[in-house]
Amino acid sequence: MTDQAAQRETGKEEIAILIRNMHKWYGDFHVLKDINLTVKRGNGLSSVVRRVAVNPL
């Protein structure tokens, strides 16, 4: 059994990114409103980081 499989069975998956209630403003324009994001280890973290780095808001 892999470490990830063992973690899933016990419900102890490691959180790699946790964002709660994020807001972003550009001047008077509220572009991100109350954003929540949880990314667990092994669940597309590289894809999220690549997307943000290549196409920032």
C-alpha positions in Angstrom: 0.0 0.0 0.0 1.3 3.5 -0.9 1.6 6.3 1.6 -1.2 8.1 -0.1 -3.5 5.1 0.0 -2.8 4.6 3.7 -3.5 8.3 4.3 -6.8 8.0 2.4 -7.9 5.0 4.5 -7.2 6.8 7.8 -8.6 10.1 6.6 -5.3 11.9 7.3 -4.4 13.3 3.9 -1.9 16.1 4.1 -3.1 19.6 3.1 -0.6 21.3 0.8 -2.5 24.6 0.2 -5.3 26.1 2.3 -6.9 29.4 1.4 -9.9 30.8 3.3 -11.9 33.9 2.7 -9.5 35.4 0.1 -10.4 38.7 -1.5 -8.6 40.7 -4.2 -9.2 44.2 -5.3 -8.0 46.1 -8.4 -8.8 49.7 -7.5 -12.5 49.8 -6.9 -13.1 46.5 -8.7 -13.6 43.5 -6.4 -12.3 40.6 -8.6 -12.1 37.8 -6.1 -14.8 37.5 -3.5 -14.5 35.1 -0.5 -12.5 32.4 -2.2 -11.8 29.2 -0.4 -9.4 26.5 -1.7 -8.1 23.3 -0.2 -5.5 21.2 -2.2 -4.4 18.0 -0.6 -0.9 16.6 -1.4 -0.9 14.7 -4.7 -4.2 16.3 -5.9 -3.0 18.6 -8.7 -0.9 21.1 -6.7 1.6 21.4 -9.6 -1.3 22.1 -12.0 -2.7 24.8 -9.8 0.7 26.5 -9.3 1.5 26.3 -13.0 -1.9 27.9 -13.9 -1.4 30.7 -11.4 2.2 31.4 -12.4 1.5 31.3 -16.2 -1.8 33.3 -16.1 -1.8 35.5 -13.0 -4.9 37.6 -12.4 
